[in-house]
Amino acid sequence: MTSEPTTTGTDARPTWVSDEHVTRWCARVRRDVTRHADTAPEPLTAAAPFDLSPTAEVPSSAPEDVASCADSARAAQREWAATPLASRAAIVLAFHDLLLARQDQVLDLIQWETGKARYHAWQEVAQVATIARHYARRARRYLAPRRVRGMVPGLTRVREVRVPRGVVGVISPWNYPLYLGAGDVLPALLAGNAVISKADPQTPLTLLWTRDLMAEAGLPEDLWQVVTGSGPVVGTAVVDAVDFVCFTGSTATGRTVARRAADRLVGASLELGGKNPLIVREDADLTAAATGTAVAAFANSGQMCIHIERVYVHEDVHDAFRDELVRVTESLRLGQTYDYAADLGSLVSPTRLAAVQAHVEDAVRQGATVLTGGRTRPDIGPLCYEPTILTGVTPEMAVHAEETFGPVLSLYAYPAGTDPVELANQGSHGLSASIWSRDSRAAERLAGRIRSGSVNINDGAAAAAGSIEAGMGGMGESGLGRRHGAEGISKYTESQTIAVQRLMPLGPTPAAPADGFVHRTNRQLTLLRRLGIR
């Protein structure tokens, strides 16, 4: 582990971020400014992970603010839905261009609020730009009306069309504040909806900056509104006010969101937790596999839902793979800097650091071995924790089945003759998985048996997540629905069937008895069957 500290000095705040900038962004928080001071919610102030100094005071919204947002959003949405799709797409493409041109600003904000390495912050920019471009170009195809056969061929003309749901609520977490904050909003807007976003209390400035940029691209004010506050209060109000919910977060909270949405009979898309497995077969390229495993396990300091936490290695190559994985892991540069000098940044909060430490300490206390890492690095930053590899992990240890959500992976050897898919399928989650093998066809056969929303072959996690035309989501306790691909935009619409009947209505006429109509229809049904017509 490269241990030279690369720090930001005594103040983590980017030098260009002035009080005027913060005031401008905070003005985008939807709240009733006339509310009496003693009834207004307390403002939010997060701690910068680099040095635990306060970032900026951001006003909080109240449930009444969310209800007011929904009223104005519904009014704006009606006009937006009537706006030609080409005009909506032009705004999204303008946002795409502005995002790339101003990316250094949002990279600084992401790092300031999350503590992640700059490269991992840049991945968010690249992903959002790709999403914007993809849906702006493909929305028409994804949302195109579909002609289908009517009940009586030739007499019934039927189209299935997609109509906006209305107001979409997006509740996004802190770990990817740009990607998860904006990446789900863009297709919802393109589909003709208005959006209410709840910013995470740790990362509100990134989302507010993004909303400000979208306004510069031309998006009308009330179409995308941002509220702030705690999940139990403001998040609940969002679920209660909207026509569809897109939630990313923990499985426990996802259950609560799903129940509340179900009570209102509104749809919900949920991407939740994971305990993601990686399989190294005996024919794998061990150098590539070790490098890919380290990337998939430790990117964003392990604070991503699709990161690898369980690695199963064929016993014939276990020792060689282990040694290479340790070597690669120890070469990673841990640091805090507003450039690309560090491979890994810090954890996001003292709470997250304590959770990671608890998993490692519990495992060691019960007999696990730390192959590398397992230490805090206060010499680099208050929340820095070395990427950690454990071996000898058993089911009694919390780290065995519980999601760590930090830079910790457990390494297991599996004997020849053992089905690694059974190991990968342990547990109730099913978000992402990885297989490493020189025999890609054999790996694909294994992939089809893994209970997981995505399976990457000879890649850790990015290949599937970055393939925007394919859906991304979980099975089991990892969630419902998909982002990306066709479902990533169609989920924000309802299917509506429009049927036009020609010449005569269906059914018997007043002048003809019903039994005659039934007899003729039965003959037609038999003829259609003989002709092979559906």
N, C-alpha and C positions, 0 to 999 in steps of 0.2 A: 504494500500500500504506500503510494507516494504521500508523504506526510508534510510536505512544505505548505504551510498555511498561506492561502491566497485570500486575503480578506478585503473588506471594503472600507476599512477605517472605523472610526468611532460612530459614524452615522450611516445607516444602510440606505437612507433616502437618496434616490437618484438626484443629482445636482440640478437637473433641468426642471424637476417637478416643483413648481412654485405654489404658494398659497392660492394664487389666482387660478391656477390649473385645477387644484382640488375643489375650490369653490364652484368653478364651472361644472365639473363633473357631478358634484353633489347636488347641484340644482336639478339634475335629471332624476333624482329620487322622488317618486311620487308620494306626496304627503300633504296633509292639510296644514298649511303654514299659519292659518288663523286659529288653530287649536290652542287652547289656554296652556300656558307653560307647564302648569302642574299636572296636566293630563297627557302631555306629549310623551311618547316613549323615549327612553334614554338613548342618546346617540351611541353608535358603535365605534369602537377604537380597537383595531387589531394590533398585534405585536409583529414586527418584522422578524422573520426567522433568523436573518443574518446576525442580529445583535439584540433582539427582544425589545428594541425601542418602539414606541408607538408609531404606526404609519400615519393615519390621518383620521380625524373625527368625521364620521359619516352619519347623517341623520337617519333615524329609524322610521319605518312606516308602521301604521296601525291597521288592524283588520278593516276599519272603516275606509282607510285609504285604498285597500285592495278592492273593496266593493265599488268605490268611486271609479277606480281604474277600469273595472269591468264595464261600467255604464258607458264611459267615454270610448272604450275600445270597441264596444258593439256598434256604436254610431259610426266610428271610423271604418270598421270592417265592412259595413254594407257598401260604402263607396269604393273601398279597396277591391272587393270581390268583383265589382263591375269594371275595374281597371283592366285593360288588355294585359295578358300575360307578358307580352313583349315589353311593356312599360315596367312591369314589376321586375322582370329579368334585368333590364337596363340599370335599375337602381342597385341590384345585387352585384352586377359586374362592376359598377362604379365603386362600390364598397370594396370589392376584390382588389382593384387597382390602388385605392387609398391605403388599404391594409398593407400591401407589399411596400408601398412608398414610405409609410410611417412605421414600419415594423420595429425599428429600434426603440421607439417609445413604448410600445406594448411589451416588448421583451423586457425592458427595464421594470415595468409595472408588475409583470408576472413574477420576475425574480424577487422583487421587493416584497411582494405579498406571500409568495410560496416558499422562497429559498431554493428553488430548483436551479440546476445548472443551465447556462444560457442555451446550450444546444437543445436541451429538452424543452425549454421555452419556445425555441424556434420551431420545433416540431408542431407545436400548436398552431403557429402562424401558417405553416405549410399545409396542415390538414384543413384549416378553415378556408384558406384560399382555394384548395382543391374542391371542397364541398360547394363553395359559392359558384365556382366555374361550372362544376358538374350539373348542379340542379338548375342553374340559369340556362344551360344549354339543353338539358334533358327533361325539364319539367313538362313541356308540351307533350312529349311522347309518353311520359309516365301518367299524365292526367288526361290523355286523349279519350274522348267518348268511344264506346265500343258497340258496334252493331251486332245484334244477336238475332236468332230466329224467333219469330213470334209464335203464338199458340197455333194460329192457322196460317201456314206459309202462303204468302201472296196477299193475305187480307190483314195481317197484323204486322206492323213495323215497330221494332223495339230498339231503343238505345239505352245503354247503361252509361251514366255520366257520373263524374266526381264533383261533389259540391263541398265547399269549405265547412269545417265543423263550427266555426264562429270565432271564439276566443280560446286560445291555447295557453295553458300554464306551463312554463318551463322552470323546474326547480333543479339547479345545477350545483355541484360540489366545488370545493376549493382546489382539488388536486390538478384539474385542467380548466382553469377559469375562462380561458378564451375558447378552447375547442368545445368543451361541454356547455359553455355559456352561450356561444353564438352558433355553433355547428348544428344544433337542433332548432334554432330560431329561423335560420335562413330558409329551409324547405317549408316550414310552417307558413312563413310570409308569402313565399312564392305560390303556395297552394291557395292563397286568398284569405288567410286568417289574420286576425290581430293576435298579439302575444303579450302576456304578462310574465316577466321573468322575476324570480326571487334570487337575488344575489346572495352568495354565501357570506356570512359575516367576516370571514378571514380575507376574502378577495373581492370586495365590492368595487374597488377602483378600476380593476381590469374590465369588468363588465360595463361600468359607467363610461369609461373611455371608448369602449366598442360601440355603445349606443350613440355616443356623441359623433363617432366617425360615420355611423349609418345615417345620422341626420345630415351630415355634410354630403353624403352620397345622394340624398334626396328623399329619404323615407319620411312620410308625414308623422307628426309628433305622436299622436295617440295610437298609432298602430303597434308600436313596441314600447311598452312601459316597464320600468324597473322599480321593484319594491325591495326593501331591505328589512332585516329583522330576524328573529329566531325562527327555527323551523316549526316548533309546536304552535307558535302564535301566527306568524305571517304566512308560513308555508301552508298551514291548515286553512287559512283564509283564502289562499290562492286555489287550493283544491276545491273549496266550497263555491268559488265564483266562476270557474271556467267550464268550457264544454269538452275539454280533453286535457289530460295531464301527461307531461313528459318528465319523468323523474329519474335522476341518477344518484345513487347513494347506497347506503347499507341495506342488507336484506331485511333487517328488523324494521327500519323506517319504511322500506318499500311495502311491507305488509300493511302497515298503517295507512299509507297513501292508497293502496289498492282497496282496502275495506271502505275508506271514506268515499272514494270515487264510485265504488259499487253501490253504496247507499244512495247516491244521486243518479245512478244509471248513466254515468259518463265513462268514456273509455280512458285507458291509461296504458302508457308504454313505460316499462321499468327496466333499467339496467342496474343490477345489484351486485352483490359481492362475488368473489371467486376464490378458490383455492387451487390454482391452476397447475396441472401436471405437465411434465416434459419427459419424454421417453428417448433414451439413447440406445439404439439397437447395436448388436455386435458388429455390424458392417458399417457403422457411421464413420464419417471423417471426424476424428476426435478433436483436431485443432479447430475446425469450423464449429463443431458442436459446443466446445467449451466457450469459444468467443460468443456464439449466439446465446448460450445459456446465461452468461454474465450480463449481456445486454438486456435480455428479457427479464432477468431477476432484479437487476439493480437500477435500471433506468428510472429517473425521477425518484431516486432513493427508495425504490420499491413501492412508491405510493401511487399505484395505478391498478385499476380493477383487473386488467388482463396480465399483470406481471406473474412470472413463474415463481411458485413457492415449493413445489415438490419435483424432484428429479429422480427418475428411475433408470438405472444404468445396468446393462447386461453384465453379469459377473465376469465374463471373459475380458471385458475392456474397462471394468470399473476403476481399477487402480491407475491405469494410464490416463483415463478421463479425469479422475479426481485430481491428479497432480497437475494436469494442464489447466483445469478450472481454477485451482488455487493460484497458479501462476498468473493467469489472466486477471483474476480478481485483485490480486495484490499489486498489479500494475496500474490499476485505476487511480486517477488523481482526484482526491477529495478536497474541495475548496469552496470559497465564497468570493466570487468576482463577477463584475458586469462585463465579462468578455468570455471567450471560449477556452480559457486556460484550464478549467476544471472539468473533469468527466462527470462528477457527481456533486450535488449540492447538499443542503441540509434537510432534515425533517422539518415539518411545518410548524410544530407546536410542542411545548413541553408535555402535553397530554399524549401526543403521538410518540414522542421519544420514550416516555414511561411505559407505554404499551409494548413497544419493541423490546426494551430492556427486560420487561417482565417475562416475555416469551422465551428469550434467550436464557435468562437466569433460571427460570423454571426447568427448562430442558437440561441445563448443565447440572442443576441440583439433583435431577433424577437419572443422571448417567450419560447424557449426550456429550459429545466431544466437539469443541470449536476448532475447525480446521484452519480458519483464518477469520479475522475480524473479531466481533463480539465486544467492541469497546466504544465508548463515547470518545469524541475528540474535541474537548473544550479548547485545546490550543488552536483549533481552526475556527470553531464557531460553537455557540452554546447548544445547538441542536444537531450537531454533526455526529453521525454514527457510522462506523466502518461497515462496509459490505461484509456480510457474515455467511459462512457455510457451516452447517451443522451435519454431523453424522451420528449414527446410533440413536436416532429419534424413534421413540416407541409410542403406541397409542395412548399411554397414560399422560403424555406431555401435551400441554395446551397447543404448542406449535404444530403438533401432528395434524390436527383437523381444523383448528380455528384459523381464520384469515389473520395474518400478521400485519399486512399492509405497511411493510417496511423492508429494508434491505437485508432480508434473511431468507435463505433457502435451506431445505433439508435434502440431503443426498442419501439415496438408498440403492443397494445392489439387489438385482433380482436374478435368481438362478436360471440356468438354461432349462427350457421346458416350461417355464412359468409364462402365463399369458400377461403381458404388461398392460393390456387394456383393462383387465380386472383391477389392477392397481390404480390406473389412471381414473377409473370410474368410482373409486371409493369416495364416500362423502355425498353430500346432497347438492353441491354446486355443479355448474356446468357452463362456464363462460368461455374459456379459451384453453387450448392445449397445443402441444408441440411434439413432433416426432422427428428424429434425426436418423437418416439411413441413406446409404448409397442406392438402395433399391426403392425408387420412388413409387413403383407400382405396389410393392408389398406394403409400403408405408400408407398409401392411399387406402388399401384394404383395411388396415388397422384403423385409419381415421374414421371410416364409416361406422365403426363400432364404438367409438368414443362418444360419450354423452356430453357433448359440448357444442356451443353455438358456433365456434370457429376452431379449426384445427390447422395449424401451420406445419408444413413439412420442410425441413431444413431451413427453418427460420423460427425465431422465438415467439414473436407476437405481431410484429409490424406488418408482415405480408398481408394478412387477412384484414387487419384494422385499416391499413392504408388503401385497400382496394375498395374505393368508394362505391363502385357499381354493385358490390355484393353486400348483403345485409350483415349487420353486426349486432349480436345480442346473446342472451343466455338461455339455458335450459334449467329445469329444476329450480332451485332457490337462487339462481343467478338472474332471474327476471322473466319478463314477458315482452314480446314485440321486438322490433329491430329498428336500429338507425341505419342510415346509408341505403343505397340501392333503391329499388322501386318502393318497398315498404316504408323507407325512410321519409317519403313524401306522401304516399297514398294514405298512411295512417292518420294524417291530418285532414282527411276528407271523409265524407260519407258517400256510399254508393246509392245512387238514385236511378230507378228504372222509369223510363218514359215510353209508354206504349201507345201507338196510334192505330186505331181500328178503322178499316176501310169498308165501304159498301154497306155492311150490315153489322149489327151488334152480335156478340157471341151469345149462344143459348137459344132456347126455343122462343118463337114469336107468339104473341097472344092468339094468333089465328091457327097455330099448329100445335097439336098435342105434344106433351113432353116425351111420351114414349117413342114417338116418331123421330124426334131429334136424337134421343139416346140411341136408337137403332142405326140411324145414319152415321152418327159419330163413331159407334163401335166398328162399323164397316171401314170407316176412314182409318181408324187406329190399326186395324188388322192389315190394311193395305200399306200403310207407312212402315209397319214392321216387316212386311215381305219385301218392300223396296229398300230396306236398310236405312231408312231415314229416321233419325233419332226420335 
